[in-house]
Amino acid sequence: MSPEVVKYFNVIGLATGQTLIMVLFSTMFSLVLGFPLGVILCTTDASSGLRPRKVLNQVLSVIINILRAIPFVILVILLFPFTRVLVHTAIGTKASIVPLTIAAAPFVARVIESSLKEVDPGVIQAARSMGSTNSQIVFKVLIPEALPSIINGVTLTIINLIGYSAMAGTVGGGGLGDVAIRYGYQRYRVEYMVGSVAIILILVEIIQVIGTALSNHMQSKR
């Protein structure tokens, strides 16, 4: 095998690993941040929440809407100072996890809120009639009932993060996007561009298949 081919697979392999690391950790951190926010948004809704808190709900909604409206590349640049403070650098795989998490957390919050609101109100009323507390309704009724929809939402979040991670490569974030820019675009190496795009497509397809299968499995067990 020629040195050029070895270099190609080394570069693509390293970039794929960086992309997987960025997506994995940003997914976990965004779920940690976004899941509670989604629950709060649902339970404090003025019209259908378990504990309506109009002001709190509106404040959170505005903050989430603002974060979701900022284009990801601009968000990365805006977060450079915060990222440096947090991880002591603003470039590279580790640094990219910060803006990826902050970009995905509001989306996760809306996904969780929407999924929980899809639960049949009759199920909630039945739980209330049996003396369940609000916490019990959330953790033993709302979340289990909404789980198939939540899985679909998390799947969509991961797919979005794969796309975001590629964009992070344009500002020194590493991963497949960085390879596509540095090798494919700037050096006119088409094989690097094609390889990066192909792996991103494969990752998206794998995540979608797994997510759909899990959602259907959870739906069949209800």
N, C-alpha and C positions, 0 to 999 in steps of 0.2 A: 504494500500500500504506500503510495507516494506521500511525501511530507505535507504536500498541499491538502490532500484528502484528510490526513490525520489532523492537521490544523483546523480544517473545516468542521469536523465532527467534535473536536475539542471545544471550539468556540460556540457551536450550536448547543452542545451538551451543557456547558457551563451556563450559558444564557437561559436554557430551559430550567435548570436547577434554580437559578436566581428568580425566575418568574414564579416558579412553584412556591418558593419560600415567601416571596412578597404576597402572593395570593393567599397562601395558607394563614400566615400570621395576621394579615389585614382582615381576613374573614373572621378569625377568632376575636380580634379586638373590636371589630365593628359590631359583632353580635353582643359582646359584653356591654358596649355602650348603647347600641340601638335597641336591643330587646327590652330593657327596662323602660326606655323612653316610649316605645310603642305601647307597652302595657299602661303606662301613665296616661298617654294620649287617649287610649280607649276608655279607661276607667274614669277619667275626669271630663269626658265629653258632656257638654251641657244638656244634650237631648237624650242620650242613651247610656251614659256612664253609670257605673256602680256607685261612684262617689263624685258627682258633678262638681267641678272646680273651674268655672268659666275663665277666670283671669289666668290661672296657671296653664290651662289648656291653650289659650290664645297666645300666651308668651312663648311656650314651647313650639307651637305651630309656626309662629313667625320666624324663630331662630332656625328651625329645621328647613323651612322654605327658603330662607336666605342662603343657607349652606348648600342646598340642592341646586340653587340657581347659579352658583359660581362655577364657571367652566373649570374642568379639572386642572388644565395646564396653568391657569391663573392661580388656582388654589395652591398648587405646588410652590409657585413663586412667592405668594403671600405668606406661606408657612415656613419659608426658609429660616427666619430668625428663631421661630419656635422649635423647628426641627433641630437646629444647631444646639439649642439649649438642652433638648431632650436626649439626643443621641450623639452630640458633639460633632456632627457633620451634616451637611445639607445635600450630599450626593451619595450615590451608591444604593445598594439593595436595602440595607438597614434603614437608611434615611427615607427611602420611598415608602416604607410601611406606614409612616406617620401620616402623610397626606392621603394615602390610600384608605386608611382607617377613617379619617375625618370625612372623606368624601362619601364613604359607603355607609357610615353610621346613620345619617339622616334617612337614607334610602331604606335601610333595615327597619328603622323606626316606623316609617310609613307602611312598609310591608306587614309588620307585626300588627300595627293598628288596624289595617284593612282586613287582615285575616281574622282577628278576634271579633271584629264587628260583623263578620259573615255568619257567626254562630247563631243558630236559631234562638230568638228570645224566649221561646217556650221552654227550652232546656234550662235557661238561667232562672226562669220563674219556678220551675220544678225544684231546682236546687235551693232556691230561697225558701220555698214552702217546707222543705225538710230541715230548715234551720241552719243552712250553710252560711258561714261568714263570707265577707267579700274576698278575703285571701283564699279561702277554700274554693270559692267559685272561680277565681282566676286560675289557680294552679291545678284544680281537679276537674274543672268543667271547660272553661274557655280555651286554655292551651291544648289539652288533649283533643278537644273537638276540632280545633283549628289547625292541628298538626299537619295534615296533608297540604293545606294551603300555605302554611309556614314553610314547609320543605320546598314547595315550588318557588316561594319568594326568596329563600336562601340560595336556591339554585340560580335564580336570575341574578342575585347579588354577586355570586362567584363569577358568573359569566361577565358581568359588568366590570368586575375587578380585573379580570384577565385583559380586557380592553384598556382599562385605566393603566394597568402595569405596562402595557406597550407604549402608551403615551408618556409614562414616566421616563421611558428611555430617551425621549427627546431632550430631557433636561438633566441627563446624567444619572438616571435612576438604575441603569443596568438592565439586564434581562433581554428578552427577544426583541423588544422595541429598540433598544440600544444597538443591537447587532444589525437590525434592519436599517437603521439610520447610518451608523458608522461604516459598515461594510457594504450594505446593499445600495444605499443612496449616495453617500459621499465618495466611495471608492468604485462605484459602478460594478459591484460584484453581484450580479443577478441571482446567483445560486444562494447567496446568504439571505437575500430578500425573500426568495421563494421558500427556502427552508424555514425561516422565521414565521412566515405567514401560514405555511402548512402545519407547523406544530401548534400554533395558536388555534387554528381551525380544529385540529384533532382534540386539543384540550377542551375546547368549548363543546364539541360533540360528546366527548366522554362524560363531562360534567352533566350535560343535559340528559343523557341516557340514564345515568345513575340517579339523578334527581327525580326524573319522571318515574322510574321504577320504584324508588322509595315512597314517593307520594301515592302511587297506585296501590302499593302494598299496605300503607297505612289506611288508605280509603277502604280497602277490602276488609280490614279488620274491625271497622267501626260497626 
